[in-house]
Amino acid sequence: MAGRSPEAELLLTPAEVAALFRVDPKTVTRWAKAGKLSCIRTLGGHRRYRADEVQALLEIQGPTKPLEH
């Protein structure tokens, strides 16, 4: 099990998602708590976001439109 499997999904950190949407990482965490964006918790308790879900949301919202509105 040295390499990644082809089915492995790409996960993004809150900072990476925040950079895409041009918001603060805490805003991304609030979106996850509000159910606007689903997250996966690592064994250490950190949030990770599915890149395909983030990309789909970006296409709908655009990088400069706030998600809350």
Secondary structure, DSSP 8 states (H G I E B T S, - for coil): --S--TT---EE-HHHHHHHHTS-HHHHHHHHHHTSS--EE-TTS-EEEEHHHHHHHHHHH-SSS-TT-
